[in-house]
């Protein structure tokens, strides 16, 4: 079994977010980037577990981004990925990103394509489904458990009010979330090995983006907290009605 894991770059959650060019671009100055946690902790680690169990062969990694994203790909290689590919373009457009990944994966014979359920910067949860559509293959989203037997994949996924278990034949695209695997950190052996593992740069196809960001806006600063005593219910109701406007 051959697995492709889709990797996205995201700002560290401790980074201070700001915008530039009249709020039309994300200001990258001073920002530390990490592997999108859903991609790393769940999709990648589960792929590595399948490889270590002998269920899968090589685990390949792919990202869509500029040269600045190569650091996160080296970390993914250090965790245990075998080969990494960077498609040399960047975009916030889901369609463009999915089409680039699908064009790369189309003739490579991947049995499993794994993604995180969403990215933590744009909260975009449609990449997995879009890749599946472009590849014309099966898709299972929001998976919390994944087992493989031959060419049959058993997936547990969250649904409204509970869980369901599906079986599907490969090839299949699956988006992964909490419960799929436990996070791990690279060891020194993995870090040293990652220096010599292939990180291939692929030129993009001519796909055009369907959307573009018109502007960004920061959330308004949080206001102070107003406390009420237990015997001030009338004042609390009035504040909720007139100030907070929630009732």
N, C-alpha and C positions, 0 to 999 in steps of 0.2 A: 504494500500500500504506500502510495506517495502522497504527501501532505504539503499543502501550501498555506502558510499563515500570513494574513494581511496585517501589516504593522503601520500604525499612524503615530505621528509625532504630536505631542501636546505640551502646553506649558505646565511646569510644576505648579501644584496648587498653592504653593507659598509665594509665587511670583506676583508682583504688583502689576495689575493690568492697566494699560493706558493706550490711547489711540493717537494717530498723527495724520497729517495730510487732510485737515478739516474733518477728522473723525471718519475717514474712509479706509484707513489702514491700521492694522494692529502694530503697535510699537514694540519691536523686539529687543530694544535696548535693555540690557540687564536681565533678560528673561532666561531662565534655565529650562531646557526642554527634556522631557522624559518620554519613554514609550507609553502610549495610551494604556492605562491600567487594565482595561477590559481586554485589550489585545495581548498584553504581557501575562497577566496573572491567570487568565482563564484559557484563551485560545492557544497561546504558545505553550504554556506549561502542560496543558492536556495533550497537545501534539507530541511533546517530548516524553510524556508518560507512556503514550502508545508506542513510541519508538523504543523506549527502554524495556517495555514488556514484550518486545518482539513482534508486536502487531503491525507496526508500520516500519518502512524503510527510512529513506531520507526525509528530513523536514526542511522545506525551503521557505524563505521569507521574502516578502515583497512590500515595498512602500512606494508611494507616489510623492516625490518631493525633490527639493534642490540638494546641493552638496552638504548643506548644514544638517541634513537628516542622517548622514552617514554615522554619526556618533551613536545614535540610538540603535542603528542596525548592527554596529559592532557589539553593543551590549546584548542584543538578541542572539547574535552568534555565540557570544560568551556563555549564554545560558544553555546552549546546546544545539542551535540551528546549524544546518550543514552548509547551506549556500544562501546568499542574500542577493536581492536584485533591487536596484533603485531605478524607477522610471523617472526620467529626468524632466519633470515638470512639476508645477505646484498650482493648486487650485482649491477653493472651498466648495466647488460645485460637485455635488454627489454624482451626478450623471457622468461627468468627465472622469472623475477618479475611478468609478466602477468600470467604465468602458476601457480605461487604460489597463486596469488589472485583468479584466476579462480577455482583452486582446493578447496580453502576455501569456495568460494561463491556457488559452484555447487549445493549443496543440502540444501541451507539455505532459498530458496524461495524468493529471492530478486526480486522485480518487476523492480526497477531502480538501475543501477550501474552508478554512476557519477564520472568522473575524470576531472581534469583540462586539457586544450588542450595540455599542454606541461609542462616540468619542466624548471625552470629558470637556472639551473646549466648546464645540458647537452642539453637543448633545444630539448628534446626527445618528439615528438608528436605522438608516435605510441602505447602507452600503452593501450589506450581505445580500439582501433581496435584489438589489440592483445588479450585483455581479451575477447572481443566479439567472436573472432574466436575460442578461447579455450572453451568458453561456448556454442558455436554454436547458438548464438542469434543475434538479429538485432543490428546495430550500426549506430549512427548518430554523426558526428564529427563537431567541431568548432561551437557549438551552442551558440546563443546569447539570446535566449528566449525559455522557456519551460513551457508548461501548461499541466495539466492532467485532464482528464474527464473519470472516471471509469478506464478501462484498455487501454484507448486510450491516447497517448501522442502526443501533437502538438509541433513541434520544428521548430524554425527559425534558419537558419544557413547561414554563409557567403559563397558565391561562387565568382568566378572570375567576377568582374564587378557588383555585386549586392547581393541579398539575395534570398533564397528559403524557402518555408514553407513545412514541411513534416508532415505526420501523420503516426504513427506506434503503433502497439499493444505491450503491455508489455509481457514478459520481454525484456528490451532493455538496451544497454550500450550507454551513451552519454558523450562526452567530451565537456567541458564548457569553455567559454572565456568571455572577456569584454562585458558587456551588460546584462549578465544573472542575476546579482544581485548587490547590493551595499554592500561594505565591512562593517563589524561591529566589535566591540571589545567586549570581555567578560566583564560582570559586576561582582560585588563582589558576588552576589548570585550564579552566574554560576561558579565562581572560587571556592567557598566553596563547591558547590555540586559536582564538578569534582573530589574532593578528595576521594569521596566514590563511584563513578561510576566504574563499572567493566572495567579493562584494562587486557584483557586476552592474554596470550602468547601461540602461536600456533607453534608447531614444523613444519619445512618445509617438503615438499615432496622431493623425490630424483631427481628432475629435474636438469639436468646439463646445465650450461651456454653455449651458442653458440658463444659468443664473449668475448674477454677480452681486456683491454686497454694495448697497448704496451708502450706508452709513452705520456706524456703531454708536451706542449710547450707554454710558455707565448707569448703574442703578442709583437712585437718589440715596444720599446718606441716611443711615438709620436715625430716627428721632429718639429722644430720651424715653425712659420708661416711667409711666405714671402709676403709682400704687394706690390701691383702695383698701380700706379696712373692711372687715366682714359685715359691719353694720351700714355700709355705704352703697347698698345695692342700687338705690335710685340714681346716685351719682355715676355709678359704673354704667348703668344702662344708658343714661344720657350721654356719657362720653363715647360709648360704642355707637350710638346713633348719630350724634352731631359731629364728633371729631374723627372717629375712625370710619364712620359711614359703612358699617358692616351689618347693621340691623335697621 
